[in-house]
Amino acid sequence: MTQTDPNRVLIFDTTLRDGEQSPGATMTHEEKLEIAQLLDEMGVDIIEAGFPIASEGDFAAVSEIAKQAQTATICGLARANFKDIDRCWEAVKHARSPRIHTFIGTSPLHRAIPNLTMDEMADRIHDTVTHARNLCDNVQWSPMDATRTEWDYLKRVVEIAIKAGATTINIPDTVGYTAPVESADLIRRLIAEVPGADDVIFATHCHNDLGMATANSLAAVAGGARQIECTINGLGERAGNTALEEVVMALKVRHDIMPWSTGVDTTKIMNISRRVATVSGFAVQYNKAIVGKNAFAHESGIHQDGMLKNAETFEIMRPADVGLTETNIVMGKHSGRAALRSKLKNLGYELADNQLNDMFVRFKALADRKKEVFDEDLVALMRDTAVEVGNERIQVKFLRVICGTEAPQSADLTLTIDGKDEQVTATGDGPVDATFNAVKKLFPHEAVLQLYQINAVTEGTDAQATVHVRLEQDGRIATGQSSDTDTVVASAKAYVTALNRLLVRLGKTAPDADVKGISYKDVG
């Protein structure tokens, strides 16, 4: 074997070639250069920069990447013909360490496309690999659809490629057909039975059609492969490829049973994952291993409580290992009091037990209406908690509005006033105006609305809206605010809060609000 360390696994990244073949994932010249630089910096051994003969743009990108690469070997892809191989060499020859990767489909299905007999294909493999080796001393050869190629013929053509000068033999599972036990056995048998196999590096290239790409790649390593072909985020044809982040982290976390190492700096994984997602237009699914939004997120109360006590209870790697700063405690309907208390503490709020209980009820009510409760939502709830504690004379109990293109709009409102429920229906110029008119009917007053303002707390159609209201009467001014996923409900509560405060300032009531123990740090 040409590689000196038998426990070192080379990482061959083909994001810029196979990854870009994903429909719609085409990258610009500048984006390719940027991704190549990030791959080089993170310690990828080989970067397959593109398919030089495919277009002038591809040729230019591979050439420029070859010139700029500081550490990685730069590889180009070529079909089994002299024209492709020559064009590939022209693109990669400027690299500090160039490689030509040539391939041909060897399964019965693929042999039928160029209408070649087994002997004719064998001759072509010999001639094209020999030609590539005469140009470059680093040549990789792939029998496309190897896992569906007849065993005896696969052994034959692999031996031919080795004798013709290939230094790396890549065994592709082109259609994601194989299973891990087969992947390991295939590599193991090739190394054992093909003459000259000990003098080359065997590689594996797995697709994810059955969801087994990473497992198949690691199994191939167990069988003796020492190069894994992969892409960032698993980008690639159809269901994609083996994901770089999955194999390198699996080798790092389970070094006890997979004693192989890579030169990849895993702390750079999250940065390049997000950048590839941006430039390719392929968003990373939330539950994607390692780099998905939920990979280090915990919403279940049991999980959150365990995480707060010892992160190892529910995480087998540290967020910092992939470039994240911390675990994300996601607040939602499954979260418990411990998680809520911890999150509020991080936001600057120290709550006594009774205040936490009150806040927890409000939080759960909001979580039942939102998929995720963000930090800004909690701040808004804390503001409401601070405002609404005490014995307000007026409280909103029920509100239903009818609105649309036909006026007038109406509001059916029930207020609890001095402990007694009062109900009325009122109309107005829009649902908010109708609601405010209903408040005036149930609790007549002379306060003048000076300000009505709405701000979205977070993004999305289920976002909370924070409504600010300012009332004035007899030179006294009072403000109120409230947050709710229903803007009209938030408006009613903000108006009533301002009215309660105004009544206090006018000396008509004096609710004893106990807000001891609540810190208003960062409230604004």
Buried (B, 14 or more C-beta within 10 A) or exposed (E): BEBEEEEBBBBBBBBBBBBBBBEEBBBEEEBBBBBBBBBBBBBBBBBBBBBBBBEEBBBBBBBBBBEBBEBBBBBBBBBBBEEBBBBBBBBBBBBEBBBBBBBBBBBEEBBEEEEBEBEEBBEBBBBBBBBBBEBBEBBBBBBBBBBBBEEEBBBBBBBBBBEBBBBBBBBBBBBBBBBBEBBBBBBBBBBEEBEEBEEBBBBBBBBBBBEBBBBBBBBBBBBBBBBBBBBBBBBBBEBBBBBBBBBBBBBBEEEEEBEBBBBBEBEBBBBBBBBBBEBBEBEBEEEBBBBBBEBBBBBBBBBBBBBBEEBEEBBEBEBEBBBBEEBBBBBBBBBBBBBBBBBBEEBEBEBEEEBBEBBBEBBBEBBEEBEBBBBBBBBBBBBBBBBBBEEBBBBBEEBEBBBEEEEBBBBBBBBBBEEEEBEBBBBBEBBBBBBBBBBBBBBEBEBEEEEBEEEEBBEEEEBBBBBBBBBBBEEBBBBBBBBBBBBBBBBBBBBBBBBBBBBBEBEEEEBEBEEEEBBEEEBE
